[in-house]
Amino acid sequence: MRRRLDDLRSGSGVYLCALIDALNGAGFRVRVVLAPISAFGSLAVSRPSATIAARGCEVVWPDTLRLGRLYVSMRSEVWLRMLRRARAQLGWLLRGRRGPRPSRPSDVSEPPVPVDAAALAAEANAVASRLVVAEYSSLAPCLARCRADHRAVLLHDLMSRRSRSFRRAGLDPDHVDVPPDDEIGWLAPADLCIYVSPVEQAAFAPRLPGKTHVTFRLPICPRTGAVRAGGPVRAVFIGVRHGGNRDALDAILGEIWPRAHAACPEAELWIVGEIGEDVRRPLPPGVRVLGRLDDLDPVGGPDAIGLAPARAASGVSIKVGTYLELGMAALATSIALEGFAGTLGGAVRATDSIEAFTVALIELLRDREARHALAAKGLQARRPRDAEMQRLLASMAETPATASPSPPPARPAT
């Protein structure tokens, strides 16, 4: 991996937790190996989420000093990058917070630097692994150096399709623009491609013959604590900081919410997650920025309406799944639901324009019966752990490891 592990409750961290749960369920012992440079993001220290330890995972992070749960980078490149971002952040504050807030650098749409690639492969080869999984297509080239019976890639966000979606919406891609042929070429060392979205599997599988392709359907498990939550009637937007969420939040604050609040002045808009850092002050009427929350249950319930007005999207929308788990009514644009390939049925109300989205939101804010009925449909959209994926992983866990002459551990390592 090359991501920070500080927060796994939202964004693509949810995919990671779901995969670890599936691997544990299949009988694997899971080691999470982090890139020594890129996995620190724009900071030089990191405290991986407790959810990793709770799942029994071993965290391996080369070139770091560990102090309890805190990992400190020993690489000069990481410290220099943190200083550059601190300088940019200070300049933004001195300008009175004008212009876009400096964001954390992200290079997941490019193959890792040689130091990261070598370190990841070395750590993967340090044990007799039956299965090595690269997160993101850009990490797949590292698999060529890994000794294992099975080499897989978790494809929860195809970079080339994300670029196309942004351009189609008239936006600049929020990462390096990757041509489809390049991304397909990265996957050459893999023998298993794990897709979160069946739409993305349909796009790539025909161009990668000879490999095993499987859709890993993200579980949706409603949480009874959230269903009982109270509070005012409210719209909720949950998100991490990336270009698609910023564009959606701009649409909410600039076009959707002013009309919705004028029609329903008693309603509130709650902005949850790190995307709240991008909201300018003073806040518009009725808006509350809650930031990161350890417990999302109080946000949910049938009097909350989860918003997903995306104009650019790829993979499967995590926020939509989170809204359903929290017992909310969910309202989304059609583009935000593309990755689900129709598997949610009528659990989410879909619209085709910002105008239609605004009208639908006002209707749901005003109509308690309709809001509660839609929330109830969402609870019926429960999706258990993917049975096909579990069978495939279980068969791999039973395959004797041949990657190393040393004996395998009591449970096979991933």
ZISUL-V445618 format. One record per residue. N is the residue number from 1. NEAR is the number of other C-alpha atoms within 10 Angstrom. D_CENTER is the distance of its C-alpha to the mean C-alpha in Angstrom with 2 decimals. Layout:
BEGIN
N NEAR D_CENTER
N NEAR D_CENTER
END
This chain:
BEGIN
1 21 13.21
2 24 13.24
3 17 10.58
4 21 11.80
5 19 11.62
6 15 12.95
7 20 10.35
8 18 8.24
9 19 8.89
10 18 6.20
11 19 2.99
12 19 1.26
13 17 4.75
14 19 5.61
15 24 6.01
16 18 7.98
17 16 9.99
18 16 10.82
19 19 12.04
20 22 14.00
21 15 15.51
22 21 16.60
23 21 18.10
24 20 19.87
25 14 21.15
26 20 22.58
27 18 24.47
28 25 22.77
29 21 22.87
30 23 19.59
31 19 19.72
32 16 16.71
33 22 18.08
34 22 16.82
35 25 18.11
36 23 20.89
37 27 20.38
38 23 16.98
39 23 15.03
40 25 16.85
41 19 15.46
42 22 18.20
43 21 19.64
44 22 21.97
45 20 21.27
46 18 18.34
47 16 18.30
48 17 15.72
49 15 14.56
50 13 17.28
51 15 15.07
52 19 15.42
53 12 19.17
54 8 19.30
55 14 18.12
56 13 20.92
57 16 19.10
58 13 21.07
59 14 19.45
60 16 21.25
61 22 21.06
62 19 23.96
63 15 25.95
64 17 25.02
65 13 27.20
66 14 26.05
67 9 27.41
68 7 26.49
69 11 22.70
70 12 22.65
71 18 22.26
72 19 24.21
73 21 24.10
74 16 27.46
75 14 26.71
76 11 28.48
77 12 25.98
78 21 23.28
79 18 25.79
80 14 27.00
81 19 23.58
82 20 23.17
83 14 26.66
84 12 26.01
85 17 23.07
86 15 25.27
87 13 28.01
88 15 25.92
89 16 24.75
90 13 28.41
91 15 29.59
92 16 27.25
93 12 28.63
94 10 32.18
95 10 31.77
96 8 31.21
97 14 27.44
98 11 28.36
99 9 26.06
100 9 22.32
101 16 21.12
102 15 20.50
103 13 16.84
104 14 15.53
105 15 16.20
106 17 13.63
107 17 15.13
108 20 12.54
109 20 14.32
110 18 17.55
111 18 19.00
112 21 19.29
113 12 22.55
114 10 25.32
115 12 25.21
116 22 21.60
117 19 22.26
118 16 25.47
119 20 24.19
120 27 21.30
121 19 23.83
122 17 26.49
123 18 24.52
124 26 23.37
125 17 27.09
126 13 28.31
127 21 28.18
128 23 29.08
129 29 25.70
130 24 25.74
131 26 22.20
132 23 20.13
133 22 16.51
134 23 15.03
135 21 11.31
136 21 11.12
137 27 14.43
138 26 15.69
139 24 16.20
140 26 18.17
141 19 21.47
142 24 21.51
143 26 22.08
144 13 25.56
145 15 26.60
146 23 25.39
147 23 27.92
148 20 26.58
149 17 27.57
150 20 24.26
151 21 21.72
152 23 18.38
153 23 15.29
154 23 11.84
155 23 11.22
156 24 7.87
157 22 8.56
158 26 12.30
159 26 13.33
160 20 16.70
161 20 15.72
162 21 13.41
163 23 16.55
164 21 18.75
165 20 16.90
166 20 17.23
167 13 20.85
168 12 21.64
169 13 20.74
170 11 22.93
171 16 20.29
172 16 20.04
173 20 16.99
174 14 14.76
175 17 14.95
176 15 17.80
177 17 19.03
178 19 18.98
179 13 21.67
180 15 20.97
181 10 23.85
182 12 22.44
183 21 19.09
184 18 21.17
185 14 23.43
186 18 20.81
187 25 20.35
188 14 24.08
189 18 24.06
190 22 21.78
191 18 23.55
192 19 20.58
193 25 17.68
194 22 14.97
195 25 13.31
196 23 10.80
197 25 12.64
198 21 16.45
199 17 16.96
200 22 15.54
201 19 17.58
202 13 20.60
203 11 20.27
204 17 20.12
205 17 21.95
206 11 25.38
207 11 25.21
208 15 24.56
209 10 27.52
210 10 28.38
211 17 24.89
212 13 23.42
213 19 20.66
214 18 18.84
215 20 16.29
216 25 14.10
217 23 13.80
218 21 11.13
219 16 13.58
220 21 14.35
221 19 16.78
222 22 18.46
223 17 19.41
224 14 23.09
225 14 23.03
226 20 20.95
227 24 23.23
228 14 26.22
229 17 24.97
230 15 27.28
231 11 27.43
232 11 28.28
233 21 27.21
234 23 24.11
235 27 21.32
236 22 17.87
237 24 15.00
238 28 11.79
239 23 9.36
240 21 8.39
241 16 10.83
242 16 10.65
243 17 13.37
244 24 12.32
245 21 11.83
246 18 15.02
247 15 16.89
248 20 16.08
249 26 17.12
250 15 20.19
251 16 21.14
252 22 20.90
253 16 22.98
254 12 25.29
255 14 26.06
256 21 24.77
257 24 25.30
258 17 28.80
259 17 30.17
260 23 28.47
261 19 29.72
262 13 33.15
263 14 33.40
264 18 32.15
265 12 32.97
266 12 32.38
267 21 28.66
268 21 25.96
269 26 22.58
270 21 20.11
271 23 17.28
272 22 14.81
273 21 12.32
274 19 12.74
275 21 13.25
276 22 16.59
277 16 17.78
278 15 18.36
279 16 20.66
280 13 24.25
281 7 27.05
282 7 29.20
283 11 26.93
284 15 28.04
285 14 29.92
286 17 28.04
287 19 24.76
288 15 23.34
289 17 20.59
290 16 19.37
291 16 16.75
292 20 14.75
293 13 16.14
294 7 16.65
295 9 17.53
296 17 16.10
297 19 19.01
298 15 21.42
299 28 19.21
300 30 19.43
301 29 22.51
302 27 24.48
303 25 25.51
304 32 22.02
305 30 20.62
306 31 16.90
307 25 16.60
308 29 14.48
309 29 16.96
310 23 14.92
311 23 17.28
312 24 14.90
313 23 11.92
314 25 10.75
315 25 9.31
316 26 8.83
317 22 8.18
318 19 6.23
319 22 8.89
320 26 11.61
321 25 11.13
322 24 11.16
323 31 14.25
324 31 15.94
325 25 15.49
326 31 17.02
327 34 19.95
328 34 19.67
329 31 21.04
330 30 18.32
331 26 19.21
332 24 17.40
333 22 18.57
334 18 19.10
335 20 16.78
336 24 13.78
337 23 14.98
338 19 15.83
339 21 13.17
340 20 14.57
341 13 17.95
342 10 19.99
343 14 19.06
344 16 18.71
345 12 22.30
346 12 23.42
347 21 20.99
348 25 19.49
349 18 21.96
350 20 21.33
351 19 23.07
352 13 23.80
353 15 24.48
354 19 23.96
355 11 27.52
356 13 26.96
357 22 23.77
358 20 25.93
359 14 28.74
360 17 26.61
361 24 25.16
362 19 28.75
363 16 29.91
364 23 27.41
365 23 28.16
366 15 31.86
367 11 31.95
368 13 31.17
369 12 32.10
370 15 29.82
371 22 26.88
372 20 27.52
373 14 28.09
374 23 24.75
375 29 23.04
376 19 25.12
377 20 24.00
378 29 20.37
379 23 21.48
380 15 23.20
381 20 20.09
382 17 19.31
383 16 17.89
384 11 18.79
385 19 17.56
386 14 18.12
387 12 21.78
388 13 22.00
389 18 19.21
390 17 20.93
391 13 24.26
392 12 23.14
393 19 21.71
394 18 24.82
395 11 27.08
396 19 25.55
397 22 25.98
398 14 29.63
399 13 30.31
400 13 32.36
401 22 30.81
402 15 32.90
403 19 31.02
404 15 33.24
405 9 36.76
406 11 35.70
407 10 35.31
408 17 31.88
409 12 30.71
410 9 31.39
411 13 27.94
412 22 26.56
413 21 24.11
414 24 20.75
END
